[in-house]
Amino acid sequence: MPRHQKKSSAAGGSQRQLRVGETVRHAVAEILSHSDVHDPDLQGHIITVPEVRMSPDLKLATIYVMPLGGRDTETVIAALDRNKKFLRGEIAHRVNLKFAPDIRFRADDRFDEAERIEKLLRTPAVQRDLAPDSDDE
């Protein structure tokens, strides 16, 4: 009788996906912080890598990046895409996996979403609903 059962995974993936994603995130952050990528569009940019999501087979890594201050995001992602081959090779040297994952870069929009929610919470209508009502006593 086959013992192949489909595992229920959490929202971020299995423990292995999360662990490998975090290892890849550290490797990419180290590569970018040491300015190992020689591209004029990346010079002068401090790039944060808040998250890396791995596919279930660990062959694709989606790397979420955000330049400090959120400026020139499209330029930075285009530069990272141009240097994808170099970055993949560096990741392969630093992360011990059977296969070097293919990588793709995406802008991390969590900061924009958090700012949008913060603005909503500061609107007068929401403040009115959140204010303690003195008539309830």
DSSP file (Angstrom, degrees, kcal/mol; ACC not computed):
  #  RESIDUE AA STRUCTURE BP1 BP2  ACC     N-H-->O    O-->H-N    N-H-->O    O-->H-N    TCO  KAPPA ALPHA  PHI   PSI    X-CA   Y-CA   Z-CA
    1    1 A M              0   0    0      0, 0.0     2,-0.0     0, 0.0     0, 0.0   0.000 360.0 360.0 360.0 124.4    0.0    0.0    0.0
    2    2 A P        -     0   0    0      0, 0.0     0, 0.0     0, 0.0     0, 0.0  -0.345 360.0-155.3 -67.1 143.1    1.6    3.3   -1.0
    3    3 A R        +     0   0    0      2,-0.1     2,-0.9    -2,-0.0     0, 0.0   0.065  47.6 132.2-105.1  23.3    2.3    5.8    1.8
    4    4 A H        +     0   0    0      2,-0.0     2,-0.4     0, 0.0     0, 0.0  -0.666  30.0 170.7 -79.5 107.3    2.2    8.9   -0.4
    5    5 A Q        -     0   0    0     -2,-0.9     2,-0.5     0, 0.0    -2,-0.1  -0.936  37.6-115.1-119.3 142.6    0.0   11.3    1.5
    6    6 A K        -     0   0    0     -2,-0.4     2,-0.3     1,-0.0    -2,-0.0  -0.630  33.1-136.7 -76.6 122.9   -0.5   14.9    0.6
    7    7 A K        -     0   0    0     -2,-0.5     2,-0.6     1,-0.0    -1,-0.0  -0.583  10.6-126.9 -80.9 139.4    0.9   17.0    3.4
    8    8 A S        -     0   0    0     -2,-0.3     2,-0.3     5,-0.0    -1,-0.0  -0.758  32.3-158.9 -83.2 126.1   -1.1   19.9    4.6
    9    9 A S        -     0   0    0     -2,-0.6     5,-0.2     1,-0.1     0, 0.0  -0.765  14.0-113.9-109.9 154.1    1.2   22.9    4.4
   10   10 A A  B >   -A   13   0A   0      3,-0.7     3,-1.1    -2,-0.3    -1,-0.1  -0.101  45.1 -87.9 -72.4 177.9    1.0   26.2    6.2
   11   11 A A  T 3  S+     0   0    0      1,-0.3     3,-0.1     2,-0.0    -1,-0.1   0.840 129.5  43.8 -59.8 -34.8    0.4   29.5    4.4
   12   12 A G  T 3  S-     0   0    0      1,-0.3    42,-0.3    41,-0.0    -1,-0.3   0.522 120.5-102.7 -89.8  -6.0    4.1   30.0    3.9
   13   13 A G  B <   -A   10   0A   0     -3,-1.1    -3,-0.7     4,-0.1    -1,-0.3  -0.635  57.5 -30.6 114.2-174.8    4.8   26.5    2.8
   14   14 A S     >  -     0   0    0     -2,-0.2     4,-2.5    -5,-0.2     5,-0.2  -0.200  63.5-102.9 -72.6 168.5    6.3   23.4    4.5
   15   15 A Q  H  > S+     0   0    0      1,-0.2     4,-2.6     2,-0.2     5,-0.2   0.887 124.1  52.3 -59.3 -38.7    9.0   23.7    7.1
   16   16 A R  H  > S+     0   0    0      2,-0.2     4,-2.8     1,-0.2     5,-0.3   0.923 108.8  49.0 -65.7 -44.0   11.6   22.7    4.5
   17   17 A Q  H  > S+     0   0    0      1,-0.2     4,-2.6     2,-0.2    -2,-0.2   0.926 113.6  47.2 -59.7 -44.5   10.5   25.4    2.1
   18   18 A L  H  X S+     0   0    0     -4,-2.5     4,-2.2     2,-0.2    -2,-0.2   0.912 113.3  47.8 -64.3 -42.7   10.6   28.0    4.9
   19   19 A R  H  X S+     0   0    0     -4,-2.6     4,-1.9     2,-0.2    -2,-0.2   0.930 115.3  43.7 -65.4 -46.1   14.0   26.9    6.1
   20   20 A V  H  X S+     0   0    0     -4,-2.8     4,-2.7     2,-0.2     5,-0.2   0.900 112.6  53.8 -66.5 -40.2   15.5   26.9    2.6
   21   21 A G  H  X S+     0   0    0     -4,-2.6     4,-2.4    -5,-0.3    -1,-0.2   0.900 109.2  48.2 -60.0 -41.2   13.8   30.2    1.8
   22   22 A E  H  X S+     0   0    0     -4,-2.2     4,-2.2     2,-0.2    -1,-0.2   0.876 111.2  50.5 -67.9 -37.2   15.4   31.8    4.8
   23   23 A T  H  X S+     0   0    0     -4,-1.9     4,-2.0     2,-0.2    -2,-0.2   0.916 112.2  46.6 -65.7 -43.2   18.8   30.4    3.9
   24   24 A V  H  X S+     0   0    0     -4,-2.7     4,-2.8     2,-0.2     5,-0.2   0.891 110.0  54.9 -65.1 -39.1   18.5   31.8    0.4
   25   25 A R  H  X S+     0   0    0     -4,-2.4     4,-2.6    -5,-0.2    -2,-0.2   0.922 108.6  47.6 -60.2 -44.9   17.3   35.1    1.8
   26   26 A H  H  X S+     0   0    0     -4,-2.2     4,-2.2     2,-0.2    -1,-0.2   0.905 112.3  50.0 -62.9 -41.1   20.4   35.4    4.0
   27   27 A A  H  X S+     0   0    0     -4,-2.0     4,-2.4     2,-0.2    -2,-0.2   0.932 113.2  45.0 -63.7 -46.5   22.7   34.5    1.1
   28   28 A V  H  X S+     0   0    0     -4,-2.8     4,-2.7     1,-0.2     5,-0.2   0.912 112.5  51.6 -65.4 -42.4   21.1   37.1   -1.3
   29   29 A A  H  X S+     0   0    0     -4,-2.6     4,-2.3    -5,-0.2    -1,-0.2   0.900 111.2  48.2 -61.3 -39.9   21.2   39.8    1.5
   30   30 A E  H  X S+     0   0    0     -4,-2.2     4,-1.7     2,-0.2    -2,-0.2   0.919 111.3  49.7 -66.1 -43.5   24.8   39.1    2.1
   31   31 A I  H  <>S+     0   0    0     -4,-2.4     5,-2.0     1,-0.2     6,-0.4   0.930 115.6  43.1 -60.2 -45.9   25.6   39.2   -1.7
   32   32 A L  H ><5S+     0   0    0     -4,-2.7     3,-1.0     1,-0.2    -1,-0.2   0.846 111.5  53.5 -71.7 -33.7   23.8   42.5   -2.0
   33   33 A S  H 3<5S+     0   0    0     -4,-2.3    -1,-0.2     1,-0.2    -2,-0.2   0.811 108.4  49.7 -72.8 -27.7   25.2   44.1    1.1
   34   34 A H  T 3<5S-     0   0    0     -4,-1.7    -1,-0.2    -5,-0.2    -2,-0.2   0.379 109.5-124.3 -89.3   5.2   28.8   43.4    0.1
   35   35 A S  T < 5 +     0   0    0     -3,-1.0    -3,-0.2    -4,-0.1    -2,-0.1   0.867  57.8 151.5  54.4  41.1   28.1   45.0   -3.4
   36   36 A D      < +     0   0    0     -5,-2.0     2,-0.7    -6,-0.2    -4,-0.1   0.709  51.3  80.6 -72.6 -20.0   29.2   41.8   -5.1
   37   37 A V  S    S-     0   0    0     -6,-0.4     2,-1.2    -5,-0.1     5,-0.1  -0.799  73.2-153.8 -91.0 117.0   26.9   42.6   -8.1
   38   38 A H        +     0   0    0     -2,-0.7    -2,-0.1     3,-0.0     3,-0.1  -0.721  41.7 132.6 -96.7  90.2   28.7   45.1  -10.3
   39   39 A D    >>  -     0   0    0     -2,-1.2     3,-1.5     1,-0.1     4,-1.0  -0.996  54.8-138.7-138.1 129.5   25.9   47.0  -12.0
   40   40 A P  T 34 S+     0   0    0      0, 0.0     3,-0.2     0, 0.0    -1,-0.1   0.807 104.0  58.3 -60.9 -28.6   25.6   50.8  -12.2
   41   41 A D  T 34 S+     0   0    0      1,-0.2    38,-0.1    34,-0.1    37,-0.1   0.712 107.4  47.4 -73.5 -18.4   21.9   50.7  -11.5
   42   42 A L  T X4 S+     0   0    0     -3,-1.5     3,-1.8    37,-0.1    -1,-0.2   0.627  86.1 106.8 -95.4 -15.1   22.5   49.0   -8.2
   43   43 A Q  T 3< S+     0   0    0     -4,-1.0     3,-0.1     1,-0.3    -5,-0.0  -0.425  86.7  17.3 -65.3 134.9   25.3   51.3   -7.1
   44   44 A G  T 3  S+     0   0    0      1,-0.3     2,-0.5    -2,-0.1    -1,-0.3   0.493 100.9 114.0  83.4   2.9   24.1   53.6   -4.3
   45   45 A H    <   -     0   0    0     -3,-1.8     2,-0.6    22,-0.0    -1,-0.3  -0.914  54.0-153.7-109.5 132.8   21.1   51.5   -3.5
   46   46 A I        -     0   0    0     -2,-0.5    22,-3.4    22,-0.2     2,-0.5  -0.929  21.9-161.8 -99.4 120.8   20.7   49.7   -0.2
   47   47 A I  E     -B   67   0B   0     -2,-0.6     2,-0.3    20,-0.2   -15,-0.1  -0.901   6.5-155.1-113.2 125.9   18.4   46.8   -0.9
   48   48 A T  E     -B   66   0B   0     18,-2.8    18,-2.0    -2,-0.5    -2,-0.0  -0.749   3.7-156.6 -96.0 147.5   16.4   44.9    1.7
   49   49 A V  E     +     0   0B   0     -2,-0.3    16,-0.2    16,-0.2   -20,-0.1  -0.818  19.2 169.6-121.6  87.2   15.4   41.3    1.2
   50   50 A P  E     +     0   0B   0      0, 0.0     2,-0.3     0, 0.0    -1,-0.1   0.765  62.6   8.5 -74.5 -23.9   12.4   40.8    3.5
   51   51 A E  E     -B   64   0B   0     13,-0.9    13,-2.6   -26,-0.1     2,-0.4  -0.995  47.4-165.1-158.6 146.8   11.3   37.4    2.1
   52   52 A V  E     -B   63   0B   0     -2,-0.3     2,-0.5    11,-0.2    11,-0.2  -0.990  16.1-159.2-130.8 125.0   12.1   34.5   -0.2
   53   53 A R  E     -B   62   0B   0      9,-2.6     9,-3.0    -2,-0.4     2,-0.3  -0.910   7.9-154.7-107.0 128.2    9.4   32.0   -1.1
   54   54 A M  E     -B   61   0B   0     -2,-0.5     7,-0.2   -42,-0.3   -37,-0.1  -0.761  17.6-118.7-100.4 145.4   10.4   28.6   -2.4
   55   55 A S    >   -     0   0    0      5,-2.2     3,-2.1    -2,-0.3     5,-0.1  -0.382  37.7-101.8 -71.6 161.2    8.4   26.4   -4.6
   56   56 A P  T 3  S+     0   0    0      0, 0.0    -1,-0.1     0, 0.0   -39,-0.0   0.814 125.7  47.4 -57.4 -31.0    7.4   23.0   -3.1
   57   57 A D  T 3  S-     0   0    0      3,-0.0    -2,-0.0   -40,-0.0    -3,-0.0   0.416 109.1-126.3 -90.3   3.3   10.1   21.3   -5.2
   58   58 A L  S <  S+     0   0    0     -3,-2.1    41,-0.1     2,-0.2     3,-0.1   0.664  80.8 113.0  64.0  20.2   12.7   23.9   -4.1
   59   59 A K        +     0   0    0      1,-0.2    43,-3.0    42,-0.1     2,-0.4   0.493  69.1  51.3 -99.9  -4.0   13.6   24.6   -7.8
   60   60 A L  E     - c   0 102B   0     41,-0.2    -5,-2.2    -5,-0.1     2,-0.5  -0.990  62.1-168.6-136.0 127.4   12.2   28.2   -7.9
   61   61 A A  E     -Bc  54 103B   0     41,-3.3    43,-2.1    -2,-0.4     2,-0.7  -0.965   7.8-158.3-115.9 121.4   12.9   31.0   -5.5
   62   62 A T  E     -Bc  53 104B   0     -9,-3.0    -9,-2.6    -2,-0.5     2,-0.6  -0.890  15.6-159.6 -97.5 114.4   10.8   34.1   -5.6
   63   63 A I  E     -Bc  52 105B   0     41,-3.3    43,-2.4    -2,-0.7     2,-0.5  -0.852   3.7-153.5-103.5 118.6   12.9   36.8   -4.0
   64   64 A Y  E     +Bc  51 106B   0    -13,-2.6   -13,-0.9    -2,-0.6     2,-0.3  -0.803  21.8 178.1 -92.7 125.7   11.0   39.9   -2.7
   65   65 A V  E     - c   0 107B   0     41,-2.6    43,-2.1    -2,-0.5   -16,-0.2  -0.892  17.1-172.6-128.4 156.0   13.2   43.0   -2.6
   66   66 A M  E     -B   48   0B   0    -18,-2.0   -18,-2.8    -2,-0.3     2,-0.1  -0.911  22.0-133.5-149.0 119.9   12.8   46.7   -1.7
   67   67 A P  E >   -B   47   0B   0      0, 0.0     3,-2.8     0, 0.0   -20,-0.2  -0.461  45.8 -89.6 -67.4 145.8   15.3   49.5   -2.2
   68   68 A L  G >  S+     0   0    0    -22,-3.4     3,-0.6     1,-0.3   -22,-0.2  -0.340 116.9  15.6 -58.6 130.1   15.7   51.6    0.9
   69   69 A G  G 3  S-     0   0    0      1,-0.2    -1,-0.3    -3,-0.1     0, 0.0   0.318 114.0 -99.8  85.6  -8.3   13.2   54.4    0.7
   70   70 A G  G X  S+     0   0    0     -3,-2.8     3,-0.5     1,-0.2     2,-0.3   0.649  78.5 141.7  71.7  14.5   11.2   52.6   -2.0
   71   71 A R  T <   +     0   0    0     -3,-0.6    -1,-0.2     1,-0.2     5,-0.1  -0.649  62.5   8.0 -93.5 149.6   12.8   54.7   -4.8
   72   72 A D  T 3> S+     0   0    0     -2,-0.3     4,-2.3     1,-0.1    -1,-0.2   0.829  74.7 155.5  56.5  38.3   13.8   53.3   -8.2
   73   73 A T  H <> S+     0   0    0     -3,-0.5     4,-2.5     1,-0.2     5,-0.2   0.922  70.4  48.1 -61.7 -45.6   12.1   49.9   -7.5
   74   74 A E  H  > S+     0   0    0      1,-0.2     4,-2.2     2,-0.2    -1,-0.2   0.892 112.1  50.0 -64.0 -39.4   11.6   49.1  -11.2
   75   75 A T  H  > S+     0   0    0      2,-0.2     4,-2.2     1,-0.2    -1,-0.2   0.912 111.6  48.2 -64.6 -43.1   15.2   50.0  -12.0
   76   76 A V  H  X S+     0   0    0     -4,-2.3     4,-2.4     2,-0.2    -2,-0.2   0.916 112.1  48.1 -65.3 -44.0   16.6   47.9   -9.2
   77   77 A I  H  X S+     0   0    0     -4,-2.5     4,-2.4     1,-0.2    -1,-0.2   0.891 111.1  51.2 -65.5 -38.3   14.5   44.8  -10.1
   78   78 A A  H  X S+     0   0    0     -4,-2.2     4,-2.0    -5,-0.2    -1,-0.2   0.904 110.7  49.2 -63.4 -40.3   15.5   45.2  -13.8
   79   79 A A  H  X S+     0   0    0     -4,-2.2     4,-1.4     2,-0.2    -2,-0.2   0.898 111.0  49.2 -66.3 -40.4   19.2   45.3  -12.7
   80   80 A L  H  < S+     0   0    0     -4,-2.4    -2,-0.2     1,-0.2    -1,-0.2   0.892 109.7  52.0 -65.6 -38.5   18.7   42.2  -10.5
   81   81 A D  H >< S+     0   0    0     -4,-2.4     3,-1.3     1,-0.2     4,-0.2   0.888 107.0  53.1 -63.4 -38.6   17.1   40.4  -13.4
   82   82 A R  H 3< S+     0   0    0     -4,-2.0     3,-0.3     1,-0.3    -1,-0.2   0.837 114.0  42.8 -64.0 -32.0   20.0   41.3  -15.7
   83   83 A N  T 3X S+     0   0    0     -4,-1.4     4,-2.4     1,-0.2    -1,-0.3   0.096  79.3 116.3-101.5  21.4   22.4   39.8  -13.1
   84   84 A K  H <> S+     0   0    0     -3,-1.3     4,-2.6     1,-0.2     5,-0.2   0.863  72.5  53.6 -59.5 -40.5   20.2   36.7  -12.4
   85   85 A K  H  > S+     0   0    0     -3,-0.3     4,-1.9    -4,-0.2    -1,-0.2   0.925 111.2  45.2 -64.1 -44.9   22.8   34.3  -13.7
   86   86 A F  H  > S+     0   0    0      2,-0.2     4,-2.3     1,-0.2    -2,-0.2   0.932 114.5  48.7 -62.8 -46.2   25.6   35.6  -11.5
   87   87 A L  H  X S+     0   0    0     -4,-2.4     4,-2.6     1,-0.2    -2,-0.2   0.888 109.2  52.3 -63.6 -40.0   23.3   35.7   -8.4
   88   88 A R  H  X S+     0   0    0     -4,-2.6     4,-2.2     1,-0.2    -1,-0.2   0.904 109.9  49.4 -63.3 -40.6   22.1   32.2   -9.0
   89   89 A G  H  X S+     0   0    0     -4,-1.9     4,-1.7     2,-0.2    -2,-0.2   0.906 111.5  48.6 -63.8 -42.0   25.7   31.0   -9.2
   90   90 A E  H  X S+     0   0    0     -4,-2.3     4,-1.6     2,-0.2    -2,-0.2   0.895 110.9  50.4 -65.7 -39.8   26.5   32.8   -5.9
   91   91 A I  H  X S+     0   0    0     -4,-2.6     4,-2.6     1,-0.2    -1,-0.2   0.909 107.5  54.6 -62.9 -41.1   23.5   31.3   -4.2
   92   92 A A  H  < S+     0   0    0     -4,-2.2     5,-0.3     1,-0.2    -1,-0.2   0.866 109.2  48.1 -61.3 -36.6   24.5   27.8   -5.4
   93   93 A H  H  < S+     0   0    0     -4,-1.7    -1,-0.2     1,-0.2    -2,-0.2   0.836 118.9  38.7 -71.2 -32.5   27.9   28.3   -3.8
   94   94 A R  H  < S+     0   0    0     -4,-1.6     2,-0.5    -5,-0.1    -2,-0.2   0.726 110.8  58.8 -93.6 -23.8   26.5   29.5   -0.5
   95   95 A V  S  < S-     0   0    0     -4,-2.6     2,-1.3    -5,-0.2    -1,-0.1  -0.932  77.5-135.7-114.4 127.1   23.4   27.3   -0.1
   96   96 A N        +     0   0    0     -2,-0.5     2,-0.3    -3,-0.0    -3,-0.1  -0.649  49.3 139.4 -86.2  92.7   23.9   23.5    0.0
   97   97 A L        -     0   0    0     -2,-1.3     3,-0.1    -5,-0.3    -2,-0.0  -0.912  61.2-122.2-129.2 158.0   21.1   22.2   -2.3
   98   98 A K  S    S+     0   0    0     -2,-0.3     2,-0.4     1,-0.2    -1,-0.1   0.908 103.1  24.4 -64.3 -41.7   21.0   19.4   -4.8
   99   99 A F  S    S-     0   0    0    -41,-0.1    -1,-0.2    -3,-0.1     3,-0.0  -0.965  85.2-119.2-124.3 141.3   19.9   21.9   -7.5
  100  100 A A        -     0   0    0     -2,-0.4     2,-0.1    -3,-0.1   -12,-0.1  -0.672  42.0-119.5 -73.8 126.8   20.5   25.7   -7.6
  101  101 A P        -     0   0    0      0, 0.0   -41,-0.2     0, 0.0     2,-0.2  -0.376  17.8-115.8 -70.6 145.5   17.0   27.2   -7.7
  102  102 A D  E     -c   60   0B   0    -43,-3.0   -41,-3.3    -2,-0.1     2,-0.4  -0.563  40.2-144.9 -69.9 144.9   15.9   29.4  -10.5
  103  103 A I  E     +c   61   0B   0     -2,-0.2     2,-0.3   -43,-0.2   -41,-0.2  -0.888  22.9 179.9-122.4 149.1   15.3   32.8   -9.2
  104  104 A R  E     -c   62   0B   0    -43,-2.1   -41,-3.3    -2,-0.4     2,-0.4  -0.990  19.9-135.8-141.2 148.6   12.9   35.6   -9.9
  105  105 A F  E     +c   63   0B   0     -2,-0.3     2,-0.3   -43,-0.2   -41,-0.2  -0.854  20.7 177.4-110.9 139.6   12.6   39.0   -8.3
  106  106 A R  E     -c   64   0B   0    -43,-2.4   -41,-2.6    -2,-0.4     2,-0.3  -0.972  34.2-108.0-135.2 149.8    9.5   40.8   -7.2
  107  107 A A  E     -c   65   0B   0     -2,-0.3     2,-0.8   -43,-0.2   -41,-0.2  -0.598  32.2-126.7 -75.3 137.2    8.9   44.1   -5.5
  108  108 A D        +     0   0    0    -43,-2.1     3,-0.3    -2,-0.3     4,-0.2  -0.781  29.3 178.3 -87.6 114.0    7.8   43.8   -1.9
  109  109 A D     >  +     0   0    0     -2,-0.8     4,-2.1     1,-0.2     5,-0.2   0.235  51.6 102.8-102.4  13.7    4.7   45.8   -1.5
  110  110 A R  H  > S+     0   0    0      1,-0.2     4,-2.5     2,-0.2     5,-0.2   0.864  79.8  54.2 -63.9 -34.8    4.0   45.0    2.2
  111  111 A F  H  > S+     0   0    0     -3,-0.3     4,-2.1     2,-0.2    -1,-0.2   0.908 108.9  47.8 -66.6 -40.7    5.3   48.4    3.2
  112  112 A D  H  > S+     0   0    0     -4,-0.2     4,-2.2     2,-0.2    -2,-0.2   0.903 112.5  49.3 -65.0 -40.8    2.9   50.1    0.9
  113  113 A E  H  X S+     0   0    0     -4,-2.1     4,-2.2     2,-0.2    -2,-0.2   0.900 110.2  50.3 -66.2 -40.7    0.0   48.0    2.1
  114  114 A A  H  X S+     0   0    0     -4,-2.5     4,-2.3     1,-0.2    -1,-0.2   0.891 110.6  50.0 -64.4 -38.7    0.9   48.7    5.8
  115  115 A E  H  X S+     0   0    0     -4,-2.1     4,-2.3     2,-0.2    -2,-0.2   0.892 108.9  52.1 -66.5 -39.0    1.0   52.4    5.0
  116  116 A R  H  X S+     0   0    0     -4,-2.2     4,-2.0     2,-0.2    -2,-0.2   0.915 111.2  46.7 -62.8 -43.2   -2.4   52.3    3.3
  117  117 A I  H  X S+     0   0    0     -4,-2.2     4,-2.3     2,-0.2    -2,-0.2   0.900 110.2  53.6 -65.7 -40.3   -4.0   50.5    6.3
  118  118 A E  H  X S+     0   0    0     -4,-2.3     4,-1.1     1,-0.2    -2,-0.2   0.902 108.4  49.7 -61.2 -41.4   -2.3   53.0    8.7
  119  119 A K  H  < S+     0   0    0     -4,-2.3     4,-0.4     1,-0.2     3,-0.3   0.902 109.4  52.1 -63.8 -40.7   -3.9   55.9    6.7
  120  120 A L  H >< S+     0   0    0     -4,-2.0     3,-1.2     1,-0.2     6,-0.3   0.900 107.1  52.6 -61.5 -40.4   -7.3   54.2    6.9
  121  121 A L  H 3< S+     0   0    0     -4,-2.3    -1,-0.2     1,-0.3    -2,-0.2   0.763 107.3  53.1 -68.2 -23.6   -7.0   53.9   10.6
  122  122 A R  T 3< S+     0   0    0     -4,-1.1    -1,-0.3    -3,-0.3    -2,-0.2   0.482  82.2 114.3 -90.0  -2.1   -6.3   57.6   11.0
  123  123 A T  S <> S-     0   0    0     -3,-1.2     4,-2.5    -4,-0.4     3,-0.2  -0.352  77.7-117.6 -67.5 150.4   -9.3   58.7    9.0
  124  124 A P  H  > S+     0   0    0      0, 0.0     4,-2.5     0, 0.0     5,-0.2   0.861 111.7  56.2 -58.1 -37.7  -11.9   60.6   11.0
  125  125 A A  H  > S+     0   0    0      1,-0.2     4,-1.6     2,-0.2     5,-0.1   0.916 111.8  41.8 -63.1 -42.9  -14.7   58.0   10.5
  126  126 A V  H  > S+     0   0    0     -6,-0.3     4,-1.9    -3,-0.2    -1,-0.2   0.901 113.2  53.3 -71.7 -40.0  -12.5   55.2   11.9
  127  127 A Q  H  X S+     0   0    0     -4,-2.5     4,-1.6     1,-0.2    -2,-0.2   0.894 107.4  52.5 -60.5 -39.5  -11.3   57.5   14.8
  128  128 A R  H  < S+     0   0    0     -4,-2.5    -1,-0.2     1,-0.2    -2,-0.2   0.910 110.7  47.2 -61.9 -42.1  -14.8   58.3   15.7
  129  129 A D  H  < S+     0   0    0     -4,-1.6    -1,-0.2     1,-0.2    -2,-0.2   0.796 115.0  46.4 -70.4 -28.2  -15.7   54.6   15.8
  130  130 A L  H  < S+     0   0    0     -4,-1.9    -1,-0.2    -5,-0.1    -2,-0.2   0.683  88.5 103.2 -87.6 -18.9  -12.6   53.8   17.9
  131  131 A A  S  < S-     0   0    0     -4,-1.6     2,-0.2    -5,-0.2    -3,-0.0  -0.368  83.9-104.5 -66.6 140.6  -13.0   56.7   20.4
  132  132 A P        -     0   0    0      0, 0.0     2,-0.6     0, 0.0    -1,-0.1  -0.457  33.8-132.2 -65.8 135.1  -14.4   55.7   23.8
  133  133 A D    >   -     0   0    0     -2,-0.2     3,-0.9     1,-0.1     4,-0.1  -0.792  13.3-162.4 -95.0 121.6  -18.0   56.7   24.1
  134  134 A S  G >  S+     0   0    0     -2,-0.6     3,-0.8     1,-0.2    -1,-0.1   0.641  84.8  68.9 -77.9 -13.1  -18.9   58.6   27.3
  135  135 A D  G 3  S+     0   0    0      1,-0.2    -1,-0.2     2,-0.1    -2,-0.0   0.608  82.6  74.6 -79.6 -11.9  -22.6   58.0   26.9
  136  136 A D  G <         0   0    0     -3,-0.9    -1,-0.2     1,-0.2    -2,-0.1   0.553 360.0 360.0 -79.4  -6.6  -22.3   54.2   27.5
  137  137 A E    <         0   0    0     -3,-0.8    -1,-0.2    -4,-0.1    -2,-0.1   0.494 360.0 360.0 -74.1 360.0  -21.7   54.6   31.3
